[in-house]
């Protein structure tokens, strides 16, 4: 959502999104379910592509596509699976040193960690019911071994390295995410439009500390600060 207001201008365009990316509720005690990648789709506002998976029991769901996944690829979801790209299985069943993504923070939540484009984690250790993961930044995560994960790295890596080149391209991305853009500095405005505006130079010219009790429009800058840095 945008930062203020309830009019259509300040709402995210979520109606154009494809579907939520969540693992289905599958019985993991029996044999693994086989599935096939039916479609790879772009989800507006999401950096990573989505994959539509059709299971042999008729269940269909969207999940994040790892690098190298293709339409028609066969995957497995469940407990007793061979560990190959795109397979979905509990962390305790995956060997150490394997790259995983879209990991459940808690068993059954559908996937919550390492979901952005190009993101991943590496399994570096296993304990009693707990698996240790290390992400690309070197942070460590202790996750229950029964949490599901996808083998591979989320597709779309390097997406942020390409420059936007023009403001219109950036505007389309921010619109799809429901973000405020562009955000103009107050000192660049005229005095009639912003308390920091006016003057020959783009400088506030005074204290930016304001009371918490000011009305909207005047409440800009440092709102009731405990200290101002002086």
C-alpha positions in Angstrom: 0.0 0.0 0.0 1.0 3.6 -0.4 1.8 5.7 2.6 -1.4 7.7 2.9 -5.0 8.1 1.6 -7.7 5.6 0.7 -8.5 6.8 -2.9 -7.6 4.6 -5.9 -4.4 6.6 -6.4 -3.0 5.3 -3.2 -4.0 1.6 -3.5 -1.8 -1.2 -5.0 -3.1 -2.7 -8.2 -3.3 -6.2 -6.7 -6.2 -7.3 -9.0 -3.7 -7.8 -11.9 -1.5 -10.2 -9.9 -1.5 -13.8 -11.0 -1.8 -15.8 -7.8 -0.2 -16.2 -4.3 2.9 -18.4 -4.3 2.3 -21.1 -1.7 2.9 -24.8 -1.2 -0.2 -27.0 -1.1 -1.2 -28.9 1.9 0.3 -32.3 1.0 0.6 -35.5 3.1 4.3 -36.0 3.4 4.2 -39.4 5.1 3.6 -41.4 2.0 5.3 -41.6 -1.3 6.2 -38.4 -3.2 3.6 -36.9 -5.5 4.8 -36.3 -9.1 3.9 -33.1 -10.9 4.6 -31.3 -14.1 5.4 -27.6 -14.8 2.4 -26.4 -16.9 3.3 -22.7 -17.3 5.9 -20.1 -16.4 4.2 -16.7 -15.7 5.2 -13.2 -14.9 3.6 -11.7 -11.8 3.3 -7.9 -11.9 5.0 -6.4 -8.9 7.1 -9.5 -8.3 10.7 -9.8 -9.4 10.7 -13.6 -9.7 8.7 -15.7 -12.2 6.0 -18.0 -11.1 5.6 -21.7 -12.1 2.2 -23.4 -12.4 2.6 -26.9 -11.1 0.0 -29.7 -11.8 0.2 -32.7 -9.5 -1.0 -36.2 -10.3 -3.8 -36.0 -7.8 -5.3 -33.0 -9.7 -4.0 -30.2 -7.4 -2.7 -27.1 -9.1 -0.6 -24.4 -7.4 1.7 -21.6 -8.2 5.2 -21.5 -6.7 8.4 -19.6 -7.3 10.4 -20.9 -10.3 14.1 -21.7 -9.7 16.7 -21.1 -12.3 16.7 -23.7 -15.0 13.1 -24.7 -14.6 11.2 -25.2 -17.9 7.6 -25.9 -19.1 7.1 -29.7 -19.2 9.6 -30.4 -16.5 8.6 -33.2 -14.1 9.1 -32.5 -10.4 8.3 -34.3 -7.2 6.9 -33.0 -3.9 7.0 -35.0 -0.7 9.2 -37.0 1.6 10.9 -39.7 -0.5 12.1 -37.8 -3.5 15.3 -37.7 -5.5 16.9 -34.3 -4.9 17.0 -32.6 -8.2 16.3 -29.0 -9.4 12.7 -27.9 -8.7 11.8 -30.7 -6.3 9.9 -29.7 -3.1 10.7 -31.6 0.0 11.4 -31.2 3.8 14.7 -29.7 4.7 15.7 -32.8 6.7 15.6 -34.9 3.5 17.9 -32.6 1.6 21.7 -33.3 1.8 24.1 -30.7 3.2 25.6 -28.3 0.7 22.4 -28.1 -1.4 21.1 -24.7 -2.6 17.4 -24.2 -1.6 14.9 -21.4 -1.8 11.3 -20.6 -0.9 11.8 -22.1 2.6 8.9 -22.3 5.1 9.6 -20.4 8.3 7.2 -22.8 10.1 5.9 -26.1 8.7 2.7 -25.5 6.7 3.0 -21.7 6.1 3.5 -22.2 2.4 7.0 -20.6 2.0 8.3 -17.4 3.5 12.1 -17.2 3.3 14.5 -16.7 0.4 11.9 -15.8 -2.2 13.2 -12.7 -4.0 14.8 -13.1 -7.5 18.3 -14.6 -7.3 18.0 -15.4 -3.6 19.0 -18.7 -2.0 20.3 -20.4 1.1 22.7 -23.3 1.6 22.2 -26.2 4.0 25.3 -26.3 6.2 24.3 -28.5 9.1 21.6 -30.6 10.7 20.7 -31.2 14.4 17.9 -32.9 16.2 14.8 -31.7 14.3 16.6 -28.5 13.2 18.4 -27.6 10.0 21.0 -24.7 9.8 20.8 -22.5 6.7 23.2 -19.9 5.5 22.0 -17.2 3.1 24.0 -15.1 0.6 24.8 -12.5 3.2 26.3 -15.0 5.6 23.4 -15.0 8.1 22.4 -18.2 9.8 18.9 -19.5 10.2 17.7 -22.4 12.3 14.6 -23.9 10.7 12.6 -27.0 11.6 13.5 -30.0 9.5 9.9 -30.6 8.5 9.6 -27.3 6.7 9.3 -27.5 3.0 11.9 -26.0 0.6 12.5 -25.9 -3.2 15.8 -27.2 -4.5 17.6 -24.5 -6.5 18.1 -20.7 -6.7 15.2 -18.3 -7.4 15.1 -17.3 -11.0 15.6 -13.7 -12.1 19.0 -13.1 -10.5 20.8 -10.0 -11.5 17.5 -8.2 -12.2 18.4 -5.2 -10.1 21.8 -4.7 -12.0 20.0 -3.4 -15.1 19.5 0.4 -15.0 16.0 1.8 -15.5 17.4 4.4 -17.9 14.3 6.6 -17.7 11.7 7.6 -15.1 8.8 6.2 -17.0 10.1 2.6 -16.6 10.6 3.1 -12.9 7.1 4.6 -12.6 5.5 1.4 -14.1 7.4 -0.8 -11.6 6.4 1.4 -8.6 2.7 1.5 -9.8 2.6 -2.3 -9.9 3.9 -2.4 -6.3 1.6 0.3 -5.1 4.4 2.6 -4.1 4.6 6.4 -3.9 6.7 7.6 -6.9 8.2 10.1 -7.6 8.9 11.5 -4.1 9.9 15.1 -4.5 12.0 16.8 -1.9 10.2 19.5 0.1 13.1 22.0 -0.4 12.6 21.7 -4.2 9.0 22.9 -4.0 7.5 26.4 -3.8 6.7 27.7 -0.3 2.9 27.4 -1.0 3.3 23.6 -1.5 5.6 22.6 1.4 6.8 24.1 4.7 10.4 23.5 3.5 9.9 25.2 0.2 10.7 28.6 -1.1 13.9 30.7 -1.4 16.6 31.0 -4.0 18.5 27.9 -2.8 17.2 24.4 -2.0 17.9 24.7 1.7 15.5 24.5 4.6 16.9 27.5 6.3 15.9 26.6 9.8 14.9 23.8 12.2 13.0 20.8 10.7 11.7 19.8 14.2 7.9 20.0 14.4 5.3 19.2 17.1 3.4 16.0 17.0 0.1 18.0 17.4 0.4 19.9 14.1 -2.3 19.3 11.4 -1.6 17.2 8.2 0.4 19.3 5.7 2.4 21.0 8.4 3.6 17.8 10.1 6.8 17.2 8.0 10.4 16.9 8.9 11.5 15.6 12.3 8.2 14.9 14.1 8.6 15.4 17.9 12.2 14.2 17.9 14.0 13.2 21.2 17.2 14.7 19.7 18.1 16.6 16.6 21.8 15.5 16.2 23.2 18.7 17.6 
